[in-house]
């Protein structure tokens, strides 16, 4: 007998709206848009589905996935040493998912890491460099850079070079590196106010 064509299932308006919301929610979850932006995040979209259909399994599972994804975002902020952002995300997660045990355990971790960083920052040293001397590459500024390099090498402190441009930053780093004969741990940042910042290695 001839094969009968499959007739596509026609969804009623409510079912169509639910399917549309679920698709948007799944996309938001895949993009890690857990609670932001407003009205286009996974949490709000799954909740909108449950308002229309409280027993919707897909939306219920989606909210569980949102809850499970929160700790990873908090951990990412911690790794990036963005402790204030980590704490804000953590607190928001606990408001939405108060039963998330992993988030509860991370709260003390975030606060402790933030305190350690604050203590380390308080012990950091910043030496302002003369823009005129840097432009001239004077002997005086070279002496300052060599002395700071020796201190950083001996103490294993983290070195942050604030320079007005990349070329200036590279010259400062080379001068300091040549003074100790080895690489120094740190970074170069562009700033209108040239300086050298030395911070404890735990930062």
Secondary structure, DSSP 8 states (H G I E B T S, - for coil): ------------HHHHHHHHHHHHHHHHHHTT-SS-STTSSHHHHHHHHHHH-TT-HHHHHHHHHHHHHHHHHHHHHHHTT-HHHHHHHHHHHHHH-TT-HHHHHHHHHHHHHHHHHHHHHHT-EEEE--HHHHHHT-HHHHHHHHHHHHHHHHHT-EEEEEESSHHHHHHHHHHHHHHHTS---EEEEE-SS-EEEEE-TT-
